[in-house]
Amino acid sequence: MQTRLACSCFVIVSLLAPVAAHAADADSDRKHPAAYMEDSLITAKIKTKLAAEKVSSLGHIKVDTDNKGAVTLSGSVDSQALADKAVAIARGTEGVTAVTSTIKVMKEK
């Protein structure tokens, strides 16, 4: 009887361990929902400003904001001037503490 109970407990714990590990790992840099919302707000502001420029390649830039206001820009644009403009827009956005750009220039005119 004890062996059967021990085996059952072992199987249950073995099956639940990956679930617990995954749950603890998800968005560990987001301590509070308000922090996640602030990051999303910064990302939305930058994307709105990029779209307002009405340059199609600026709309293809991906924006990611971490929990400390650091922004990473990625994607591709048609010229270095557009890449620089995207960085300037991100830097000028309220709440941004740092900007990292991995934007690629696809064709220089």
Secondary structure, 3 states (H helix, E strand, C coil): CHHHHHHHHHHHHHHHHHHHHHHHHCCCCCCCHHHHHHHHHHHHHHHHHHHHCCCHHHHHCEEEECCCCEEEEEEEECCHHHHHHHHHHHHCCCCCCEEEEEEEECCCC
